[in-house]
């Protein structure tokens, strides 16, 4: 079946099977930042935004994205670049595998929350696992990034 979706503000048509997941459809369309991690919605690596909300694309059927807006990290280059800079400054970046999902979640948090205190950051990042650096340096990098944005 054919679906129509808007990916990073670009209208796309794609043939999908009823059981295709969005992670696979986005990869098929050439979006390299969308990664497969656990396939159980537990790690956050496959996070993308659908209509502005972070979702695990490994469990989101592509047909559900029909006529919806999808954002990958390629669609938020300013946020991703500034956050990557802070990750580097605080030593929060080692392999970088989890970074696109985290960047998208931070972007969505900024759009939806007026107060981005420590608890709000923790609440939004609860579904993201990092196998390298742990969370304190990431939290510090996100706070530094958000401080630059205010």
C-alpha positions in Angstrom: 0.0 0.0 0.0 1.1 3.5 -0.6 1.3 6.1 2.2 2.0 9.8 2.1 4.0 11.4 4.9 6.0 14.5 5.4 9.5 13.8 6.6 11.6 16.8 7.7 9.2 19.1 5.9 9.4 17.2 2.6 6.4 15.3 1.3 7.2 11.7 0.6 5.2 8.8 -1.0 6.3 5.3 -0.2 5.1 1.7 -0.7 4.8 -0.2 2.6 3.5 -3.5 3.8 0.9 -3.4 6.5 3.5 -4.8 9.0 6.4 -2.5 8.1 7.7 -0.4 11.0 8.5 3.2 10.6 12.2 2.6 11.4 12.5 0.4 8.3 10.5 2.8 6.1 12.6 5.7 7.1 15.8 3.7 6.4 14.4 2.7 3.0 13.9 6.4 2.3 17.5 7.1 3.1 17.4 8.6 6.6 20.6 7.3 8.1 20.2 8.8 11.6 17.2 6.4 12.4 18.7 3.4 14.1 17.5 0.1 15.2 18.4 -0.8 18.8 16.4 -3.2 21.0 13.2 -3.7 18.9 11.3 -3.6 22.2 10.8 0.2 22.7 13.2 0.0 25.7 16.3 1.9 24.5 15.2 5.1 22.7 17.7 4.7 19.8 15.0 4.6 17.2 13.2 7.7 18.4 11.7 10.0 15.9 9.1 12.7 16.2 5.6 12.1 14.8 3.6 15.3 14.8 6.1 16.7 17.3 5.9 13.8 19.8 8.8 11.4 20.4 7.9 7.8 19.5 9.9 4.6 19.2 9.9 4.0 15.5 10.7 0.3 16.0 7.1 -0.3 17.2 5.2 2.3 15.2 3.7 0.8 12.1 4.4 2.9 9.0 0.8 3.0 8.0 0.1 5.0 11.2 2.4 7.7 9.8 0.2 8.2 6.7 -0.7 11.9 6.4 1.5 12.8 9.4 4.7 14.8 10.0 7.8 12.8 10.9 11.0 14.5 12.0 14.4 12.8 12.1 17.5 14.4 13.5 18.3 15.5 9.9 15.3 17.8 10.3 16.6 19.6 13.4 20.2 20.5 12.4 20.6 23.5 14.6 19.5 21.7 17.7 21.5 18.6 16.9 24.7 20.5 16.2 24.4 22.7 19.3 23.6 19.7 21.5 26.5 17.7 20.0 28.8 20.6 20.9 27.7 20.4 24.5 28.0 16.6 24.6 31.6 17.0 23.4 32.4 19.7 25.9 31.1 17.7 28.9 32.5 14.3 27.7 29.0 12.9 27.3 29.7 11.5 23.8 31.6 8.3 23.2 30.0 6.1 20.5 27.1 8.5 19.7 24.7 5.7 18.9 22.0 7.1 21.2 22.5 10.8 20.3 19.9 11.2 17.5 17.1 9.9 19.7 18.2 12.1 22.6 18.5 15.2 20.4 14.9 14.6 19.1 13.6 14.2 22.6 15.3 17.3 23.8 13.9 19.2 20.8 10.4 18.0 21.6 10.8 18.9 25.2 11.8 22.4 24.3 8.7 22.8 22.2 6.3 21.5 24.8 7.8 22.6 28.2 8.1 26.1 29.5 10.2 24.9 32.5 13.1 22.6 31.7 14.4 21.9 35.2 16.3 18.8 36.2 13.2 16.8 36.9 11.6 17.7 33.5 14.8 16.6 31.7 14.9 13.3 33.6 11.2 12.7 32.9 11.7 13.2 29.2 14.8 11.1 28.9 13.5 8.2 30.9 13.3 5.9 27.8 16.8 6.5 26.6 19.6 4.1 27.4 23.3 4.9 27.0 25.7 2.0 27.1 28.8 4.2 27.1 28.9 7.3 29.2 26.1 7.0 31.7 23.6 9.8 32.3 25.2 12.5 34.5 27.4 13.9 31.7 24.5 13.8 29.3 22.3 15.6 31.8 24.9 18.3 32.3 25.3 18.7 28.5 21.5 19.0 28.0 21.3 21.6 30.9 24.2 23.6 29.3 22.5 23.4 25.9 19.2 24.6 27.3 20.9 27.4 29.2 22.4 28.6 25.9 18.9 28.6 24.4 17.2 30.7 27.1 
